[in-house]
């Protein structure tokens, strides 16, 4: 089973409704973990994420297009802060950029472990 360490916006349910998401919005801090991390999660507080304007598209291959917002975290520690990160909003994105230009507002994050088994992000869940 594959696991990941995610930073999930505290307003994730609001984001799911506002953007019509089929998955839990998250910033992946670590992925492809074969065993859940045993590191304490409480060291990451208080924290915050700020999103940048403009939707970015990541093209994995011809069939896999992802789109989301670049962001930067604060309060997650030196391994994560001051790095340009990405929160994927849409997997298999083939939409128009103009419809999605406004990024989410800055918010706090929950740090959690996730099970990321399978290719469908809608099936991934918080452990």
Buried (B, 14 or more C-beta within 10 A) or exposed (E): EBBBBBBBBEBBEBBBEEBEBEBBBBBBBBEEBEEBEEEEEEEBEEBBBBBEEEBBEEEEEEEEBBBBBBBBBBBBEEEBBEEEBBBBBBBBBEEEEEEBEEBBEEBBBBBBBBBBEEEEBEEBEEE
